[in-house]
């Protein structure tokens, strides 16, 4: 079912995203896009696939700030922030000596129900909305 990708891209465009492009990362199909939130540009990666009649989607993005070595208290703050999200979670990623906070959310649908179904549109908008919310909260830490 290839047309599910067109539906994903159409919903991404509805978010006023820019630079929407398909890419294969280590054998995984993705759609990447950038969007402005809080006057910052965020790059989102939407991993997608189908399996046994299901459409499986995961969104991923990383916040701009980097941290040298997060302590236990910082992990506890992230845990508390994660309590406000029903879709995904915040976690640390490491790049060299720097740590970044990333966000991941997951969506699953039957292929037959996916195209045109409002739940994906709501999922995508809510995932982007969580980044907007968390970016504001992380800015004051």
Secondary structure, 3 states (H helix, E strand, C coil): CCHHHHHHHHHHHHCCCEEEEEEEECCEEEEEEEEEECCEEEEEEEEEEEECCEEEEEEEEEEEEEECCCCHHHHHHHHHHHCCCCCEEEEEEEECCEEEEEEEEEEEEEHHHHCCCHHHHHHHHHHHHHHHHHHHHHHCC
